[in-house]
Amino acid sequence: MKNIVLRPLESAPSAEMAALQSAAFADFVQSHQLAEVIASESAARAQVESSQVQSPFGLAAFRGEVLVGWSQGYREGTNQFYMLNSGVAIAERRRGVYSLLVKALLAHAESQGYSNVKSRHTATNTAVIIAKLKLGFQVSGFEYSEVYGPLVQLTYLVGEDRRKLYETRASPIRPAQ
């Protein structure tokens, strides 16, 4: 370590930098899957007319004439739906109301050409986190909010190709063949 000197990255010769990057990532298996998935999603999105895309979007759940729950969200960027908030009446919890709402929002996301659905939850909201994991959401991150404390980020990948890509990317890095 005595012989190591740190300098701004810009001072590294570009040819040497390119060679070092190639060597450092030689064990990474390059894949064209992401480009293929994006191209497929773009083609599908072109079929959904922009006039059909609604943002924000929400649903209310009723038992008879009594409001028992809701879920709502909105578009973020060009291909993501963000689930903003949801709630279910205490007497209706653990009876499938929340899962029904989420399934309907996922169907909406698919029909509108979204590639993923994201949400954030307090880390102690295990009932909702478990319900979403059972529906195919993946834990995609963690953050700290000064308002809510620790949050778990969840992502649902809408298309089968994107889910396959996730499985590939989530696998341990394998040596290049």
Biotite code that builds the C-alpha atoms (Angstrom):
import biotite.structure as struc

atoms = struc.array([
    struc.Atom([0.000, 0.000, 0.000], chain_id="A", res_id=1, res_name="MET", atom_name="CA", element="C"),
    struc.Atom([2.969, 2.316, 0.457], chain_id="A", res_id=2, res_name="LYS", atom_name="CA", element="C"),
    struc.Atom([3.471, 2.564, -3.321], chain_id="A", res_id=3, res_name="ASN", atom_name="CA", element="C"),
    struc.Atom([-0.141, 3.394, -4.183], chain_id="A", res_id=4, res_name="ILE", atom_name="CA", element="C"),
    struc.Atom([-0.877, 6.982, -5.173], chain_id="A", res_id=5, res_name="VAL", atom_name="CA", element="C"),
    struc.Atom([-4.395, 8.204, -5.797], chain_id="A", res_id=6, res_name="LEU", atom_name="CA", element="C"),
    struc.Atom([-5.055, 10.701, -8.594], chain_id="A", res_id=7, res_name="ARG", atom_name="CA", element="C"),
    struc.Atom([-8.188, 12.026, -10.314], chain_id="A", res_id=8, res_name="PRO", atom_name="CA", element="C"),
    struc.Atom([-9.702, 9.418, -12.633], chain_id="A", res_id=9, res_name="LEU", atom_name="CA", element="C"),
    struc.Atom([-9.353, 11.798, -15.568], chain_id="A", res_id=10, res_name="GLU", atom_name="CA", element="C"),
    struc.Atom([-5.545, 11.495, -15.283], chain_id="A", res_id=11, res_name="SER", atom_name="CA", element="C"),
    struc.Atom([-5.616, 7.786, -16.217], chain_id="A", res_id=12, res_name="ALA", atom_name="CA", element="C"),
    struc.Atom([-4.723, 7.177, -19.882], chain_id="A", res_id=13, res_name="PRO", atom_name="CA", element="C"),
    struc.Atom([-7.875, 6.079, -21.707], chain_id="A", res_id=14, res_name="SER", atom_name="CA", element="C"),
    struc.Atom([-6.309, 3.034, -23.394], chain_id="A", res_id=15, res_name="ALA", atom_name="CA", element="C"),
    struc.Atom([-4.941, 1.763, -20.075], chain_id="A", res_id=16, res_name="GLU", atom_name="CA", element="C"),
    struc.Atom([-8.279, 2.447, -18.397], chain_id="A", res_id=17, res_name="MET", atom_name="CA", element="C"),
    struc.Atom([-10.155, 0.481, -21.075], chain_id="A", res_id=18, res_name="ALA", atom_name="CA", element="C"),
    struc.Atom([-7.761, -2.461, -20.725], chain_id="A", res_id=19, res_name="ALA", atom_name="CA", element="C"),
    struc.Atom([-8.070, -2.445, -16.928], chain_id="A", res_id=20, res_name="LEU", atom_name="CA", element="C"),
    struc.Atom([-11.886, -2.313, -17.127], chain_id="A", res_id=21, res_name="GLN", atom_name="CA", element="C"),
    struc.Atom([-11.900, -5.265, -19.527], chain_id="A", res_id=22, res_name="SER", atom_name="CA", element="C"),
    struc.Atom([-9.664, -7.266, -17.209], chain_id="A", res_id=23, res_name="ALA", atom_name="CA", element="C"),
    struc.Atom([-11.594, -6.303, -14.061], chain_id="A", res_id=24, res_name="ALA", atom_name="CA", element="C"),
    struc.Atom([-14.909, -7.420, -15.549], chain_id="A", res_id=25, res_name="PHE", atom_name="CA", element="C"),
    struc.Atom([-13.601, -10.461, -17.450], chain_id="A", res_id=26, res_name="ALA", atom_name="CA", element="C"),
    struc.Atom([-15.579, -12.791, -15.178], chain_id="A", res_id=27, res_name="ASP", atom_name="CA", element="C"),
    struc.Atom([-18.852, -10.986, -15.945], chain_id="A", res_id=28, res_name="PHE", atom_name="CA", element="C"),
    struc.Atom([-21.029, -12.835, -18.430], chain_id="A", res_id=29, res_name="VAL", atom_name="CA", element="C"),
    struc.Atom([-22.240, -10.234, -20.913], chain_id="A", res_id=30, res_name="GLN", atom_name="CA", element="C"),
    struc.Atom([-25.856, -10.579, -21.962], chain_id="A", res_id=31, res_name="SER", atom_name="CA", element="C"),
    struc.Atom([-27.962, -8.979, -24.629], chain_id="A", res_id=32, res_name="HIS", atom_name="CA", element="C"),
    struc.Atom([-31.135, -9.933, -22.765], chain_id="A", res_id=33, res_name="GLN", atom_name="CA", element="C"),
    struc.Atom([-31.800, -6.413, -21.441], chain_id="A", res_id=34, res_name="LEU", atom_name="CA", element="C"),
    struc.Atom([-31.649, -4.866, -24.916], chain_id="A", res_id=35, res_name="ALA", atom_name="CA", element="C"),
    struc.Atom([-34.001, -7.567, -26.204], chain_id="A", res_id=36, res_name="GLU", atom_name="CA", element="C"),
    struc.Atom([-36.441, -7.047, -23.329], chain_id="A", res_id=37, res_name="VAL", atom_name="CA", element="C"),
    struc.Atom([-36.444, -3.255, -23.779], chain_id="A", res_id=38, res_name="ILE", atom_name="CA", element="C"),
    struc.Atom([-37.038, -3.595, -27.525], chain_id="A", res_id=39, res_name="ALA", atom_name="CA", element="C"),
    struc.Atom([-39.924, -5.992, -26.920], chain_id="A", res_id=40, res_name="SER", atom_name="CA", element="C"),
    struc.Atom([-41.484, -3.692, -24.306], chain_id="A", res_id=41, res_name="GLU", atom_name="CA", element="C"),
    struc.Atom([-41.096, -0.646, -26.560], chain_id="A", res_id=42, res_name="SER", atom_name="CA", element="C"),
    struc.Atom([-42.907, -2.438, -29.364], chain_id="A", res_id=43, res_name="ALA", atom_name="CA", element="C"),
    struc.Atom([-45.732, -3.426, -27.000], chain_id="A", res_id=44, res_name="ALA", atom_name="CA", element="C"),
    struc.Atom([-45.947, 0.119, -25.590], chain_id="A", res_id=45, res_name="ARG", atom_name="CA", element="C"),
    struc.Atom([-46.319, 1.518, -29.099], chain_id="A", res_id=46, res_name="ALA", atom_name="CA", element="C"),
    struc.Atom([-49.529, -0.504, -29.412], chain_id="A", res_id=47, res_name="GLN", atom_name="CA", element="C"),
    struc.Atom([-51.056, 1.236, -26.375], chain_id="A", res_id=48, res_name="VAL", atom_name="CA", element="C"),
    struc.Atom([-52.176, 4.668, -27.500], chain_id="A", res_id=49, res_name="GLU", atom_name="CA", element="C"),
    struc.Atom([-50.967, 7.454, -25.220], chain_id="A", res_id=50, res_name="SER", atom_name="CA", element="C"),
    struc.Atom([-54.545, 8.705, -24.903], chain_id="A", res_id=51, res_name="SER", atom_name="CA", element="C"),
    struc.Atom([-55.377, 5.451, -23.103], chain_id="A", res_id=52, res_name="GLN", atom_name="CA", element="C"),
    struc.Atom([-52.699, 5.943, -20.446], chain_id="A", res_id=53, res_name="VAL", atom_name="CA", element="C"),
    struc.Atom([-54.265, 7.258, -17.272], chain_id="A", res_id=54, res_name="GLN", atom_name="CA", element="C"),
    struc.Atom([-52.298, 8.744, -14.410], chain_id="A", res_id=55, res_name="SER", atom_name="CA", element="C"),
    struc.Atom([-53.081, 8.849, -11.530], chain_id="A", res_id=56, res_name="PRO", atom_name="CA", element="C"),
    struc.Atom([-55.008, 5.608, -11.207], chain_id="A", res_id=57, res_name="PHE", atom_name="CA", element="C"),
    struc.Atom([-56.819, 4.190, -8.201], chain_id="A", res_id=58, res_name="GLY", atom_name="CA", element="C"),
    struc.Atom([-59.410, 1.656, -7.155], chain_id="A", res_id=59, res_name="LEU", atom_name="CA", element="C"),
    struc.Atom([-61.825, 1.480, -4.244], chain_id="A", res_id=60, res_name="ALA", atom_name="CA", element="C"),
    struc.Atom([-63.055, -1.799, -2.750], chain_id="A", res_id=61, res_name="ALA", atom_name="CA", element="C"),
    struc.Atom([-66.602, -2.124, -1.471], chain_id="A", res_id=62, res_name="PHE", atom_name="CA", element="C"),
    struc.Atom([-68.374, -4.878, 0.431], chain_id="A", res_id=63, res_name="ARG", atom_name="CA", element="C"),
    struc.Atom([-71.915, -4.236, -0.629], chain_id="A", res_id=64, res_name="GLY", atom_name="CA", element="C"),
    struc.Atom([-72.219, -0.467, -0.370], chain_id="A", res_id=65, res_name="GLU", atom_name="CA", element="C"),
    struc.Atom([-69.554, -0.116, 2.342], chain_id="A", res_id=66, res_name="VAL", atom_name="CA", element="C"),
    struc.Atom([-66.093, 1.175, 1.357], chain_id="A", res_id=67, res_name="LEU", atom_name="CA", element="C"),
    struc.Atom([-63.575, -1.304, 2.796], chain_id="A", res_id=68, res_name="VAL", atom_name="CA", element="C"),
    struc.Atom([-60.317, -0.400, 1.029], chain_id="A", res_id=69, res_name="GLY", atom_name="CA", element="C"),
    struc.Atom([-58.479, 1.497, -1.671], chain_id="A", res_id=70, res_name="TRP", atom_name="CA", element="C"),
    struc.Atom([-55.207, 1.554, -3.574], chain_id="A", res_id=71, res_name="SER", atom_name="CA", element="C"),
    struc.Atom([-53.810, 4.292, -5.769], chain_id="A", res_id=72, res_name="GLN", atom_name="CA", element="C"),
    struc.Atom([-50.721, 5.220, -7.683], chain_id="A", res_id=73, res_name="GLY", atom_name="CA", element="C"),
    struc.Atom([-49.356, 7.066, -10.671], chain_id="A", res_id=74, res_name="TYR", atom_name="CA", element="C"),
    struc.Atom([-46.985, 6.868, -13.622], chain_id="A", res_id=75, res_name="ARG", atom_name="CA", element="C"),
    struc.Atom([-43.317, 7.592, -12.994], chain_id="A", res_id=76, res_name="GLU", atom_name="CA", element="C"),
    struc.Atom([-41.261, 8.169, -16.113], chain_id="A", res_id=77, res_name="GLY", atom_name="CA", element="C"),
    struc.Atom([-42.272, 6.302, -19.219], chain_id="A", res_id=78, res_name="THR", atom_name="CA", element="C"),
    struc.Atom([-42.723, 2.750, -18.014], chain_id="A", res_id=79, res_name="ASN", atom_name="CA", element="C"),
    struc.Atom([-43.101, 2.579, -14.241], chain_id="A", res_id=80, res_name="GLN", atom_name="CA", element="C"),
    struc.Atom([-46.204, 2.634, -12.068], chain_id="A", res_id=81, res_name="PHE", atom_name="CA", element="C"),
    struc.Atom([-45.664, 3.727, -8.469], chain_id="A", res_id=82, res_name="TYR", atom_name="CA", element="C"),
    struc.Atom([-48.143, 2.454, -5.878], chain_id="A", res_id=83, res_name="MET", atom_name="CA", element="C"),
    struc.Atom([-48.532, 5.485, -3.637], chain_id="A", res_id=84, res_name="LEU", atom_name="CA", element="C"),
    struc.Atom([-50.788, 4.230, -0.876], chain_id="A", res_id=85, res_name="ASN", atom_name="CA", element="C"),
    struc.Atom([-53.410, 1.690, 0.032], chain_id="A", res_id=86, res_name="SER", atom_name="CA", element="C"),
    struc.Atom([-55.559, 0.887, 3.004], chain_id="A", res_id=87, res_name="GLY", atom_name="CA", element="C"),
    struc.Atom([-58.052, -1.701, 4.187], chain_id="A", res_id=88, res_name="VAL", atom_name="CA", element="C"),
    struc.Atom([-60.610, -1.322, 6.982], chain_id="A", res_id=89, res_name="ALA", atom_name="CA", element="C"),
    struc.Atom([-59.448, -3.094, 10.145], chain_id="A", res_id=90, res_name="ILE", atom_name="CA", element="C"),
    struc.Atom([-62.420, -5.482, 10.111], chain_id="A", res_id=91, res_name="ALA", atom_name="CA", element="C"),
    struc.Atom([-61.593, -6.474, 6.507], chain_id="A", res_id=92, res_name="GLU", atom_name="CA", element="C"),
    struc.Atom([-57.873, -7.158, 6.925], chain_id="A", res_id=93, res_name="ARG", atom_name="CA", element="C"),
    struc.Atom([-56.500, -10.646, 6.232], chain_id="A", res_id=94, res_name="ARG", atom_name="CA", element="C"),
    struc.Atom([-59.551, -11.417, 4.094], chain_id="A", res_id=95, res_name="ARG", atom_name="CA", element="C"),
    struc.Atom([-57.935, -10.900, 0.670], chain_id="A", res_id=96, res_name="GLY", atom_name="CA", element="C"),
    struc.Atom([-59.104, -7.333, 0.026], chain_id="A", res_id=97, res_name="VAL", atom_name="CA", element="C"),
    struc.Atom([-55.575, -5.942, -0.292], chain_id="A", res_id=98, res_name="TYR", atom_name="CA", element="C"),
    struc.Atom([-54.425, -8.764, -2.587], chain_id="A", res_id=99, res_name="SER", atom_name="CA", element="C"),
    struc.Atom([-57.484, -8.225, -4.776], chain_id="A", res_id=100, res_name="LEU", atom_name="CA", element="C"),
    struc.Atom([-56.660, -4.512, -5.087], chain_id="A", res_id=101, res_name="LEU", atom_name="CA", element="C"),
    struc.Atom([-53.009, -5.210, -5.901], chain_id="A", res_id=102, res_name="VAL", atom_name="CA", element="C"),
    struc.Atom([-53.917, -7.814, -8.534], chain_id="A", res_id=103, res_name="LYS", atom_name="CA", element="C"),
    struc.Atom([-56.230, -5.281, -10.186], chain_id="A", res_id=104, res_name="ALA", atom_name="CA", element="C"),
    struc.Atom([-53.491, -2.616, -10.181], chain_id="A", res_id=105, res_name="LEU", atom_name="CA", element="C"),
    struc.Atom([-51.064, -5.126, -11.711], chain_id="A", res_id=106, res_name="LEU", atom_name="CA", element="C"),
    struc.Atom([-53.609, -5.900, -14.447], chain_id="A", res_id=107, res_name="ALA", atom_name="CA", element="C"),
    struc.Atom([-53.930, -2.150, -15.063], chain_id="A", res_id=108, res_name="HIS", atom_name="CA", element="C"),
    struc.Atom([-50.138, -1.797, -15.237], chain_id="A", res_id=109, res_name="ALA", atom_name="CA", element="C"),
    struc.Atom([-49.900, -4.604, -17.771], chain_id="A", res_id=110, res_name="GLU", atom_name="CA", element="C"),
    struc.Atom([-52.738, -3.216, -19.902], chain_id="A", res_id=111, res_name="SER", atom_name="CA", element="C"),
    struc.Atom([-51.069, 0.209, -20.005], chain_id="A", res_id=112, res_name="GLN", atom_name="CA", element="C"),
    struc.Atom([-47.651, -1.076, -21.040], chain_id="A", res_id=113, res_name="GLY", atom_name="CA", element="C"),
    struc.Atom([-45.797, -0.472, -17.785], chain_id="A", res_id=114, res_name="TYR", atom_name="CA", element="C"),
    struc.Atom([-42.685, -2.625, -17.327], chain_id="A", res_id=115, res_name="SER", atom_name="CA", element="C"),
    struc.Atom([-42.662, -2.504, -13.529], chain_id="A", res_id=116, res_name="ASN", atom_name="CA", element="C"),
    struc.Atom([-44.656, -1.539, -10.469], chain_id="A", res_id=117, res_name="VAL", atom_name="CA", element="C"),
    struc.Atom([-42.841, -0.135, -7.440], chain_id="A", res_id=118, res_name="LYS", atom_name="CA", element="C"),
    struc.Atom([-43.836, 0.556, -3.856], chain_id="A", res_id=119, res_name="SER", atom_name="CA", element="C"),
    struc.Atom([-42.245, 1.387, -0.502], chain_id="A", res_id=120, res_name="ARG", atom_name="CA", element="C"),
    struc.Atom([-43.338, 0.144, 2.902], chain_id="A", res_id=121, res_name="HIS", atom_name="CA", element="C"),
    struc.Atom([-42.289, 0.594, 6.493], chain_id="A", res_id=122, res_name="THR", atom_name="CA", element="C"),
    struc.Atom([-40.089, -2.333, 7.414], chain_id="A", res_id=123, res_name="ALA", atom_name="CA", element="C"),
    struc.Atom([-42.547, -3.445, 10.113], chain_id="A", res_id=124, res_name="THR", atom_name="CA", element="C"),
    struc.Atom([-45.529, -3.621, 7.722], chain_id="A", res_id=125, res_name="ASN", atom_name="CA", element="C"),
    struc.Atom([-44.999, -7.358, 7.312], chain_id="A", res_id=126, res_name="THR", atom_name="CA", element="C"),
    struc.Atom([-48.601, -8.163, 6.353], chain_id="A", res_id=127, res_name="ALA", atom_name="CA", element="C"),
    struc.Atom([-48.367, -5.992, 3.234], chain_id="A", res_id=128, res_name="VAL", atom_name="CA", element="C"),
    struc.Atom([-44.790, -7.004, 2.410], chain_id="A", res_id=129, res_name="ILE", atom_name="CA", element="C"),
    struc.Atom([-45.667, -10.715, 2.639], chain_id="A", res_id=130, res_name="ILE", atom_name="CA", element="C"),
    struc.Atom([-48.850, -10.236, 0.586], chain_id="A", res_id=131, res_name="ALA", atom_name="CA", element="C"),
    struc.Atom([-46.854, -8.540, -2.173], chain_id="A", res_id=132, res_name="LYS", atom_name="CA", element="C"),
    struc.Atom([-44.061, -11.119, -2.098], chain_id="A", res_id=133, res_name="LEU", atom_name="CA", element="C"),
    struc.Atom([-46.711, -13.822, -2.568], chain_id="A", res_id=134, res_name="LYS", atom_name="CA", element="C"),
    struc.Atom([-47.993, -11.901, -5.603], chain_id="A", res_id=135, res_name="LEU", atom_name="CA", element="C"),
    struc.Atom([-44.544, -11.886, -7.223], chain_id="A", res_id=136, res_name="GLY", atom_name="CA", element="C"),
    struc.Atom([-42.997, -8.638, -6.005], chain_id="A", res_id=137, res_name="PHE", atom_name="CA", element="C"),
    struc.Atom([-39.259, -8.704, -5.279], chain_id="A", res_id=138, res_name="GLN", atom_name="CA", element="C"),
    struc.Atom([-37.348, -6.800, -2.611], chain_id="A", res_id=139, res_name="VAL", atom_name="CA", element="C"),
    struc.Atom([-35.455, -4.230, -4.663], chain_id="A", res_id=140, res_name="SER", atom_name="CA", element="C"),
    struc.Atom([-33.978, -1.928, -2.050], chain_id="A", res_id=141, res_name="GLY", atom_name="CA", element="C"),
    struc.Atom([-34.022, -0.279, 1.332], chain_id="A", res_id=142, res_name="PHE", atom_name="CA", element="C"),
    struc.Atom([-33.992, 3.343, 2.368], chain_id="A", res_id=143, res_name="GLU", atom_name="CA", element="C"),
    struc.Atom([-34.342, 5.489, 5.429], chain_id="A", res_id=144, res_name="TYR", atom_name="CA", element="C"),
    struc.Atom([-37.054, 8.120, 5.654], chain_id="A", res_id=145, res_name="SER", atom_name="CA", element="C"),
    struc.Atom([-36.979, 10.747, 8.387], chain_id="A", res_id=146, res_name="GLU", atom_name="CA", element="C"),
    struc.Atom([-40.771, 10.623, 8.352], chain_id="A", res_id=147, res_name="VAL", atom_name="CA", element="C"),
    struc.Atom([-41.416, 6.860, 8.235], chain_id="A", res_id=148, res_name="TYR", atom_name="CA", element="C"),
    struc.Atom([-38.122, 5.311, 9.351], chain_id="A", res_id=149, res_name="GLY", atom_name="CA", element="C"),
    struc.Atom([-36.694, 2.297, 7.514], chain_id="A", res_id=150, res_name="PRO", atom_name="CA", element="C"),
    struc.Atom([-38.501, 1.468, 4.277], chain_id="A", res_id=151, res_name="LEU", atom_name="CA", element="C"),
    struc.Atom([-38.492, -1.658, 2.121], chain_id="A", res_id=152, res_name="VAL", atom_name="CA", element="C"),
    struc.Atom([-38.726, -1.071, -1.620], chain_id="A", res_id=153, res_name="GLN", atom_name="CA", element="C"),
    struc.Atom([-40.621, -3.675, -3.625], chain_id="A", res_id=154, res_name="LEU", atom_name="CA", element="C"),
    struc.Atom([-40.771, -4.124, -7.403], chain_id="A", res_id=155, res_name="THR", atom_name="CA", element="C"),
    struc.Atom([-43.083, -6.194, -9.551], chain_id="A", res_id=156, res_name="TYR", atom_name="CA", element="C"),
    struc.Atom([-41.745, -6.921, -13.031], chain_id="A", res_id=157, res_name="LEU", atom_name="CA", element="C"),
    struc.Atom([-44.725, -6.967, -15.372], chain_id="A", res_id=158, res_name="VAL", atom_name="CA", element="C"),
    struc.Atom([-43.468, -8.964, -18.345], chain_id="A", res_id=159, res_name="GLY", atom_name="CA", element="C"),
    struc.Atom([-42.266, -12.557, -18.356], chain_id="A", res_id=160, res_name="GLU", atom_name="CA", element="C"),
    struc.Atom([-39.100, -11.521, -20.249], chain_id="A", res_id=161, res_name="ASP", atom_name="CA", element="C"),
    struc.Atom([-38.256, -8.964, -17.565], chain_id="A", res_id=162, res_name="ARG", atom_name="CA", element="C"),
    struc.Atom([-38.850, -11.553, -14.814], chain_id="A", res_id=163, res_name="ARG", atom_name="CA", element="C"),
    struc.Atom([-36.510, -13.996, -16.594], chain_id="A", res_id=164, res_name="LYS", atom_name="CA", element="C"),
    struc.Atom([-33.908, -11.247, -16.873], chain_id="A", res_id=165, res_name="LEU", atom_name="CA", element="C"),
    struc.Atom([-34.249, -10.607, -13.131], chain_id="A", res_id=166, res_name="TYR", atom_name="CA", element="C"),
    struc.Atom([-33.685, -14.308, -12.408], chain_id="A", res_id=167, res_name="GLU", atom_name="CA", element="C"),
    struc.Atom([-30.544, -14.238, -14.544], chain_id="A", res_id=168, res_name="THR", atom_name="CA", element="C"),
    struc.Atom([-29.240, -11.045, -12.942], chain_id="A", res_id=169, res_name="ARG", atom_name="CA", element="C"),
    struc.Atom([-30.063, -12.183, -9.410], chain_id="A", res_id=170, res_name="ALA", atom_name="CA", element="C"),
    struc.Atom([-28.049, -15.379, -9.859], chain_id="A", res_id=171, res_name="SER", atom_name="CA", element="C"),
    struc.Atom([-24.514, -15.398, -8.487], chain_id="A", res_id=172, res_name="PRO", atom_name="CA", element="C"),
    struc.Atom([-21.839, -14.170, -10.917], chain_id="A", res_id=173, res_name="ILE", atom_name="CA", element="C"),
    struc.Atom([-20.392, -17.080, -12.825], chain_id="A", res_id=174, res_name="ARG", atom_name="CA", element="C"),
    struc.Atom([-16.973, -17.190, -14.485], chain_id="A", res_id=175, res_name="PRO", atom_name="CA", element="C"),
    struc.Atom([-17.045, -16.367, -18.201], chain_id="A", res_id=176, res_name="ALA", atom_name="CA", element="C"),
    struc.Atom([-17.108, -19.454, -20.439], chain_id="A", res_id=177, res_name="GLN", atom_name="CA", element="C"),
])
